[in-house]
């Protein structure tokens, strides 16, 4: 794993010759060794089409290419950081939550309407998240940001997980999502918590949930 957790809000990455990393611009806190940081204009391993897709999707979070030999400390905005290891599967995550990730991972963009049909598009409107989500696929590690820490909840066949859309951070695996209403009598009389919508994730995989309903 290229990331070592220094504390809940900082990670250290080992950079070796011949291997790239990508990070959000402004995320570098300090580094040792001969390390270079250059603006990324090709959309990561996804190439030019990935870059175009991200821009169309309003997912064009600026990235830096990190190369050389040494160690780099990453952190951003005092957000909590969760390191996720991928073993050939795909991670679905909002672009602005990406702190840093292995350059070997294949980067792409997915239209949320393709996961949950119309409800997927409704989710984007209700949660304030884009209709597109960034995908990272392959073998490697990803450092994502969240408010108040993150918990990983397993998703198993026949055992879906319901998540407050504002607390959703990312998910991986063979997972379907749909938005459902949770309108009850308390909401009708004005005593509800305001959580009238739930994001239901079913299939096989895991979802990462933050301990807050704040956006980054």
Secondary structure, DSSP 8 states (H G I E B T S, - for coil): --EEEEETTEEEEEE-TT--EEEETT-EEEEEEEEEEEE--S-GGGHHHHHHHHHHTT----EEEEEEEEEEEE--TT-EEEEEEEEEEEEEE-GGGEEEEETTSEEEEEEGGGTTHHHHHHHHHHHS--SEEEEEEEEEEEEEEESS-EEEEEEBTTB-EEE-GGGEEEEEEEEEEEEEE---HHHHTT-S-S--EEEEEEEEEEEEEESS----
